[in-house]
Structures are given as structure tokens and as C-alpha cells.
Amino acid sequence: LSDWVVNGFQPFAVVEQEDFKKFVETLRSGYPLPTRVTVKNRVMKLWEAERLVFKVKLEKLVSGRRVGMTTDMWTSAAGRGYMVITVHFIDDEWRMRNAVLAFKRVLYPHTGERLASHFLEAVNELSPELVSSLWAVTADNAATHPVMIEEMKKLIRKQFESRVAAADDGTVVPQKAPEDFFLIRCFANVVQLALKEGRKDAPSIDSSIGKFRDNFKKTSDSPELIETMQSLCATLKQQFHKFELDTPIRWNSTFHMIDTGIKLKPALVELLHRIRNRHGGYCDLSINPDDPVCEEIPESVWEGLSEFCKFLEIFRKITVIMEAKGHPTLGLVAPVYYLVDGHVARAIDKESEFKTAGMIKFATAVQRKIKEYGDVVIRP
């Protein structure tokens, strides 16, 4: 029962639901179901046992090795901050291995000092030996992370001095405090920040993206409109593509949304035309003929967004490369950085294929942001 609750992501209270009780009674009459408190206690005991097994395995695997760790902050729907820490290393058979060390609640404010304290506390709770193996910490480009690393070095030094003082009882301690670890900036986050800067400096592109987003949202929220689009695609003999809305923190979601819109252009143009002109069967859809999203999309907008997707194509490819899990990607950062820098420079050049003023503004802003992070990305 406990395994089912854990593996099926079931709430502890499931054992007190009447329908569940009837179901269990049918399977085995008279079976004494535990209360949700008992289930919780059993699950926590399972977790403690598994955590101990994990600790022993991990210490054995990383013994004599240097490990990398990644960390990120996440805010829940309730506005609570959490820190996740993952360890990465290469085992005896040269396989990339990783494991989640902690998912920890962090109270505000999220200062570098507080993040350092929570980070080391989480690692030490599992195994202090991991601290001695630390080689690098990868995080996003928040201003708090360099402060966090420096504070961690101070705390580790104090931790080491404390362990040396206690070494008289036979405890084995490392010969020196591991202070040579460093911060690695997440290159994918640099790309995200650069493209965000581009949209801020190129309002014409941002406005065009906004129109697309409004249209896509209206359409994706209506099963009837989706079926109408599918019908139009069949009539026009073009492939239908599922509508994908973007999210602010993922630039590639914006790329996929615009790319999908461009692929659906003939059907989308025809749909809006029929709604505006009140063709039979198109007057009772969720998009009203007088709705602003129903306005004709100028050809200049289509051209601008087409250039936008063409410009972002290389970013899409390098993101796939840098997201690889089967091999290390740190050695790829420098060549990929120069590849991106060269691509952006060519886009700004007068002889480039990108001609719209909005696109040039976008590329110029991206170049500025990329260069801003150049030194810290290539020489951490």
C-alpha cells in the first residue's frame, strides 16, 4: 500500500475515501485499512531507509572523485521558495551519473549568504564527504550566486577547522579544505537572458509575438476552433500542427509557437478571413468578427516573424546540443559561445539576409547581452 501511494503520487488521505474503502473491501473483505497518519509514518520510514541506502551507494560511487553540483530556485504556486540540488559525476565505467540530493524550502530573502547556508546544510545532511569532493557548482546568472560561492568557501573552511579540531578521536579528515571549487554559469540561461533583452529592445517584434499569442490562445481554448482549423488544413491540403503557447521563462517555447503559426499560415489567414466576412458556419465561433484578434495579419508581420524564426534556428540547435545528458557539455561552451557571437554579428551586418529594422534591433540587443556575459561564461 505504501509503495502504491508513493509510486502513484497518491495523497495520504486516499485510504480514508469511501470509494477506496469499498474497492479494498471488494478485493479482501475485512482488510484493516490504516489511517492517513499511519500511511504517512510508513512512507517516511520507507524514505529514511531508502535515503540511507542511497547515501551508502553515493559515497561509494564518488569516493576518490570530484563531483559537480547544480542548483536552482523554484517558487511554488503558493509563493514559497525552494532550492533543488543535484550531484553529477562519472563512474568507474565512464558513465554520466546524477542524483537529486535535496529539495529544500528556503525562506525569503534569497540572499547569497542564505543560499550558501541552505546548500551546505542539505549536502552535509546527506554526507559531509561530498563537500570534500566538490569541484564546481552550476547555477543560473542570478547576482546572488557568486556571493553564494564565496560564502560557501568561508563556511567550508570553518567546517574543515571544526573537523580538524575533532580529529583526536581518530576521525579521518581531508588534508586541506576544498576551496578550489568554482561557479559555472548556465549557458542556456545566458541565451534566455539575451533573447529576452532582444524582445525588450525590439517592441515591433514583441508586439507581433503578442498578436500571435492572443490568436493562439483564443484558438487553443476552443475545441470548436481547433476542429475548424483541422478542417481548413484538410481542405487546403496542408498538415495540421498542434497549437503551442509560449511561456516567459522559455525562449524556445516562443520559437515553437511562432514556427507553428508560420506553418499554419494559409489555414490561419483563411480562418480569420472567413470569420471577418461572416461566412456561413463561422459566425458563432469563440472569436467574434469584431474581435481585435480577428484583424488581418499584415504581410510585414509575417515577414518579420519569419526572420525572427530564422534568426533563432541556430539557438534552437545549440540548446539541443547543450541539453545533452549522455556526455559532458562544459567543453562545448566556448565554441558554442563563439558560434552564437558570430551568428549575431552576421545578422547585424548590412549584407545579411535580415533586413527589417525590428530584427536588426533585436539582434543588436542580443549581441550586447551575449558579450556582457562572455567573460564569466568562458572563464568562470
N, C-alpha and C positions, 0 to 999 in steps of 0.2 A: 504493500500500500504506500509506504513512504517513498519507494523508488518511483512509483507511478506519479505521485504528487510532484516530485522533483522533475522527472523527465518530461512530464506533460504540462509543466508550468501551471499546476492547479493551485487554487487558493487553499489554505489550511481548512477554511470553513466548508469545503466541499463535502466533508464527512458528516456535516450536520444538515445538509439539504435533504428534504423529504424524498425527492425523486431518486437521489442517490441511495438513500436508505432502502427504498423499495427495490431498487436494482440489486443491491447486495443481498437483500432478503430472498430475492428470487434465485440468486446463484447459490446461496447457502443459508438456509433458514436458521435463525438463532445466532448468527455470527455477531460477536460483540464489537461493534464499531467503536474506535477510540474517539475522544473528543478532539476538537481542533487544537487545543493546548497540548494534548498528548502527541498529536501528529507533529506539531511544531517542535516539541522537545526531541522526538525521534529523528526528525530531519536535521536538527542542529547537531545531534550526536553523530549522525552519518557524515555531516560536513566536517566535524572535528577529526573524525577518523580518516577521511579522505585527504584532509589537509596535512595530516601527519605523514601519510604515505607519499603525498606529493612533495613534501619538504625533504624527506629522505632521498627520494629519486632525484630531485633537482640538485641537492647538494652533491650527490654522486656524479651527476652529469656535468656540472660546472666546475668540479674540483680541478684546480690547476689551470683553469681557463680564464680569459677575460670575457665579460658579458656586456652587451649593450642593453639599455632600457629605454622604453618610450613612455611618455606620459601625456595626458591630455585632460582638459577640464570639460565637464559637461554639466549643463543646467537642466534640471527636470522641469516638467510642466508646472510643478508647484513652486518653481523658482529656487530650488535648493541646488547648491553646487556640489559636484562630485569629482574626484580625481581617480583616473584609472592608470595603473602601472603595469607594463608588460615587459618581460625579460626575453632577450633574444641571444642565441649562441649557436655554435657549430659543434656537433657531437663527434665521437670517435670515427664515425663513418662519413664525415664531411656533409652531413645533412643539416639544413637550416632548421632550428628548433625554436619554438617560442611558447610562452605560457603567461597567463594573466596572474600577476602577483597579488593585486589588490584593487578593490573598487571602494573608495573611501569617501565618506562625507567630509566636506571642507566648508567651514563657516566663513562668511564674509567678514572683512575684506580679503580678497585673494592676493595678498602681498607676497613678494618673493620669499621673505622670511617664513611666512606661514606655510607656503607650498613646500619649502625645503624641510620644515619640521614634519609635516604630514608624510612627505615622500620617504624620509628615512625611518620614520616610525613604522610605516607599512612594511618596508623591506626588512627591518630588524625584527618585527613581529614574526615574520616567516623564518628568516635565517640571517643572523648578523654576518655570516661568512660571505653572503652575496655582496655586501658592501665592499669587502676586500677585493672582489673580482670585477668591480665596476670599471668599465672602460669609457663609455660615452652615454649621454642621455640625449635622446632625440625628442624635440618638442616643437610647437609652432613658434611664431615670431612675436609672441606677446612680450612686452617690455619687462615683465616680471621674471622671465625665465633666466636671463643672465644673472640677475640678482639671486635667484633660487640656487643656481650652481655654486656661486661664491659662498653663499650661506651654508650650503651642504658641505663644502670643503671645511669650513670652520667647525661645523657640528661633528663631522667625521674625525677631525683632529682631536676634539675633546673626547669623543667616544674611544679613540685609539689610546689616548693618555689614560683614560679610566681603565681600559683593559690591561694596559701595561702595569698599572698600579696593582691590579688584582692577579698578576701572573705568578706570584709567590706560591699560590696553591696548586701550581702545576698546569694551569691553563696555557695552551699554546696560542700565541698571538703572532700576527704578522710582524715582519722586521721594520716596516715603515708604514705610515698612514697612506692609503691610496688617494693621493691628491692630484694625480695626473689625469683624471677623467675630465671630459670637456663637453660642451653643449654642441649638438648638431642641429642646425635649423632645418625644419621640414621644408623641402624644396617645393612640394605640392602646395603648401601654404603660401609660399612666395608667389607662385603662379596665381593663386586665388587672389591675393592682395593686389598684384599688378593688374589683373583684368578688372578687378573692382575699381581701381584707380582710373582705368581707361573709360569705363562707363560713366564715372563721375565727371570726367573732363570732356566727354562727348555726349551732351544731352540729346542730340538728334538721334543717336543710336539707342540710347536708353529709352527715349520716348517711343521709338519704333518697336523695341522689345516689349515695352509696356502694352502697346496696342495688340501685339501678338498674344501676350499673356492673357489679356482681358478676353480676347476672342476664344482662345483655347479653353479658358476656364468655363466660359458660358457653354461651350460645346461639350466639354467633358463632363459637365454637371448634368447634362440632359441625355438620357438613353435614346430619346426620340431623335435628337440632333445627330448623335453618333450613327444611328441606323440610316438617317438621311444621307450623311456623308458617305457611308459604305455603299449605299445605292448609287450615289453620284459617281463614286470611284468605279463601280462596275460599269455604269453607262459610258464613262469616259475611257474605259479600259486602262485604268491605272491602279497600281497597288495601293490598298488602304494601309495606313500606318496609325498605330495607336497614339492618341494624344498624350504627350508627356509634359506636365507642368514643371517649371524650374523652382529651385529653392535658392534663397540668397547666399547660402554658405557653400554652394557647389556650382562653380562656374560651368562645369561640363554639363550640368542639367539644363542650363540656359542654351548651350550649344545644341544639345539634342532637341530641345523644344523648337528652336528656330530651324534646325535642319529638317525636322519633321514637317514644319509648316511649309518650307520651300518644296519639299517632295509632294505635299498635298496641294500645292498652289492652284492647279487647274480646277480641282473639285471645290476648294475653299472659295475661289473667286466666283465660281458658278453658283455656289450655295448663297453667298451674300447677294449676288445679283438677283437671284430668284426671290429672296426674301424682301429686298428693297422694292422690287417691282410687283410684289404681292401676287406671284404666280399661284395657281391653284395648288392647294396642299402645303403651301409654305407660309401661310398667314397665321397659323395657330401654333407655331413653334415657340420655344422659350426665348428666342431672340426676336424682338419686335422690329418691324420695318423702320421705325424711327429711332431705334436704339443706336447710340454712337458706335458700338462695336460692329454695326452693320454697314457703316460707311465704307465706300470703296477704298481699298488699299492702293495708294499711288504706286506707279511703277518705280519711282525713285526710292521708295521704301524697300520694295523687293530687291532692287539692285544693291542698296546699302546693306541689307541683311545678308544678301548672298556674299558680298565682300567680307562681311563680318565672319561668316562661317568658314570662308576660305582662309581667312587670317588665323582662325582658331584651330584649324585642322591639325597643324603641327603640335599645338598644345595638347590636343586630344591624344595624339600618338605618343608624346613623351610621358603623358600621365599614365598611359597603359604600361610603358616601359618601367617607370619609377614605382609602380604599384606591384611589381613582381614579388612573389613570395618564395619562389624556389631557389633564388640566388641573391647574394648581396647586391645592393644598388648604390652604395655610398661612392664607389669608384666611378659611377656614371654621372655624378652631379656636375663636375666641372665641364666635361664635354657637352652635356645636355644644356648647361647654362650658356656656353658659348654658341651653341646651335640656336637657342632661343634668341640670344642677343643679336646674332647675325640676321635671323629671320625678321626681327622687328626693325632693324636698321634698314634692310632692303625694302620693307613695306613703306617706310617713310620717304625713301628715295623718289625723286621726281619721275624717274623712268620705270617705277614699279607698276604692277598691274592694278594696284589700289589707287583709285582716282578720286573718290568722294572726300570732301573736306572733313566729314564726320569720321571717316575711317582713319585719315591721317592724324586727326586729333587723338583718336583712340590709341593708335599705335605709339604716338609720341609720349602719351601718359604712361603706357605700359613700359616703354623703354626707360623712362625716368625711374619708375618704381623698381624695375629689374636691376638697374645699376645701383640703386640705393642699397639693395641687399647683396650686391655682388661679393663684397669682401667677406661678409660674415657667412655666406653660403659656401664659398670656395675655400676660404681659410678660416675654419671655425676656431 
